[in-house]
Amino acid sequence: MIATQYKITLPSDYDMNIIKERVRNNGHKTDGFDDLKFKLYLVSEKGINHNLQNSYCPLYLWKGSNGLNKFLFNGFYDNIINSFGWQRVNVGIPLIDTTTSKIKENKYLFHITREIPPQGSLNNLKEKIAEGIPTIDHAEYIVIYNPDKWEYDVFYFLSDLTNVKDMSGVIYTILHISHE
């Protein structure tokens, strides 16, 4: 599996209803997309849920590279380029995935990033990460690592925010979920 995400930072006074309308009109177009386990249409809004900026940050989990290649190189990603300009697509590898079909019932995604420090061995790193990440009751999550940056991201799927005790991360609102 491969995870991808592009993060489009928008001006503080940007009308986020434009993004919400865009997703309402077009989100269904990636429903059932080749090789796509899920795509989350995510936004953060300045001043809401402790967010400092407006952003549009879709997160994809691909079962393989064919769907990702089709999305990027067969015209689908051109919609992003035409609307927001050239964007860097962050790529990661799923390490832990506890998600089920229940993710489509969630309204929020809580995202934290942690560093993987230099060490003598990576043996058992998966177990160390699983033991060290915050526990959020009733939340499915996915851990994605990037050995280019030696970081990992934890994405928690939440129906409400009452179980998030430490807000040192980003809370996205899920506008739409496309899935297999």
C-alpha positions in Angstrom: 0.0 0.0 0.0 1.0 3.6 -0.6 -0.3 6.7 1.1 -0.3 10.2 -0.5 -1.3 13.6 0.6 -1.0 17.1 -0.8 -1.5 20.1 1.6 -2.8 23.2 0.1 -2.5 26.2 2.5 -5.1 28.8 1.8 -5.2 32.5 2.8 -6.7 33.3 6.2 -9.6 35.1 4.6 -10.3 32.4 2.0 -14.0 31.4 1.8 -13.8 27.8 2.8 -17.3 27.3 1.4 -15.6 27.3 -2.1 -13.8 24.1 -1.1 -16.9 22.6 0.6 -18.9 23.2 -2.6 -16.0 21.8 -4.8 -16.1 18.6 -2.7 -19.9 18.4 -2.7 -19.9 18.6 -6.5 -16.9 16.4 -7.2 -16.1 14.2 -4.3 -18.1 11.3 -5.7 -15.8 11.2 -8.8 -13.2 9.2 -6.8 -15.7 6.8 -5.3 -14.5 3.3 -6.4 -11.4 4.7 -8.1 -8.9 2.0 -9.2 -6.7 0.7 -6.4 -8.0 3.3 -3.9 -8.7 1.9 -0.4 -9.9 5.4 0.6 -9.6 9.1 -0.1 -10.4 11.6 2.6 -11.4 15.1 1.5 -10.0 17.1 4.5 -10.0 20.7 5.4 -8.8 22.7 8.4 -10.3 26.1 9.1 -8.5 28.9 10.9 -10.0 29.4 14.4 -11.9 26.1 14.4 -10.6 23.2 16.5 -7.5 25.1 17.4 -6.4 25.3 13.8 -4.1 28.2 12.8 -4.7 28.2 9.1 -7.1 27.3 6.3 -6.1 24.3 4.3 -7.3 21.6 1.9 -5.4 18.4 2.4 -6.8 15.2 0.7 -5.4 12.0 2.1 -5.3 8.8 -0.1 -4.5 5.2 0.8 -3.7 3.2 -2.4 -3.7 -0.6 -2.6 -1.0 -0.3 -5.2 0.8 2.0 -7.6 -1.4 1.6 -10.6 -4.3 3.7 -9.3 -1.9 6.3 -8.0 -0.2 6.5 -11.4 -3.5 6.7 -13.2 -4.6 9.5 -10.8 -1.4 11.5 -11.2 -0.7 11.0 -14.9 -4.0 10.5 -16.6 -5.5 13.9 -16.1 -7.2 13.5 -12.7 -4.5 15.4 -10.8 -4.7 18.2 -13.4 -7.8 19.5 -11.6 -5.6 20.3 -8.6 -2.8 21.9 -10.8 -5.4 24.0 -12.6 -7.1 25.1 -9.4 -4.2 25.5 -7.0 -1.0 25.3 -9.0 1.8 22.8 -8.7 1.6 21.0 -5.4 4.1 18.6 -3.7 2.6 15.2 -3.2 3.8 13.6 0.1 4.3 9.9 -0.2 4.4 7.4 2.7 4.1 3.8 3.5 1.5 2.4 5.8 3.0 0.7 8.8 -0.1 0.1 11.0 -3.7 0.2 9.7 -6.6 -0.5 12.1 -9.2 1.0 9.8 -12.4 -0.8 8.9 -15.4 0.2 6.8 -16.5 2.2 9.9 -14.2 5.1 8.9 -16.9 6.4 6.6 -19.0 7.2 9.7 -16.4 9.7 11.0 -16.5 13.5 10.8 -12.9 14.3 11.9 -9.3 13.2 11.4 -6.8 14.0 14.1 -3.2 14.1 12.7 0.1 14.0 14.6 3.6 13.8 13.3 6.6 12.3 15.1 10.2 11.9 14.3 12.0 8.6 13.9 15.4 9.4 15.5 18.6 7.8 14.4 19.2 4.5 16.1 21.3 1.4 16.0 18.5 -0.8 14.8 15.0 -0.5 13.4 14.1 -4.0 14.6 10.8 -3.9 16.5 10.2 -0.2 15.5 6.6 -1.0 14.6 5.9 -2.3 18.0 7.7 0.7 19.7 5.5 3.1 17.6 2.3 1.2 18.5 3.2 1.3 22.2 4.2 5.0 22.1 1.4 6.7 20.2 -1.4 8.3 22.2 -4.5 6.2 22.8 -7.8 7.7 21.8 -10.8 5.7 22.9 -13.0 4.3 20.1 -10.7 5.7 17.3 -9.4 3.7 14.4 -6.1 4.9 13.1 -3.4 4.5 10.5 0.3 5.0 11.0 2.2 6.1 7.9 6.0 6.4 7.8 8.4 8.2 5.4 12.0 6.9 5.4 13.0 9.9 3.3 12.2 12.2 6.2 12.4 9.6 9.0 9.0 10.7 10.3 5.7 9.0 10.9 2.2 10.3 10.9 -0.7 9.0 12.9 -4.2 9.7 11.6 -7.0 9.0 14.0 -10.6 8.7 12.7 -13.1 10.3 15.0 -16.9 10.8 15.1 -16.5 13.5 17.7 -13.6 15.3 19.4 -14.5 14.5 23.1 -11.8 11.8 23.4 -9.0 14.0 22.1 -7.2 15.1 25.3 -4.1 16.7 23.8 -4.7 19.0 20.9 -1.0 19.2 19.8 -1.8 18.1 16.3 -4.1 19.1 13.5 -7.8 18.4 13.5 -9.3 18.1 10.0 -13.0 18.1 9.1 -13.8 15.2 6.8 -16.0 16.5 4.0 -16.3 13.3 2.0 -14.8 9.8 2.0 -14.3 7.9 -1.2 -13.6 4.2 -0.7 -13.2 1.0 -2.6 
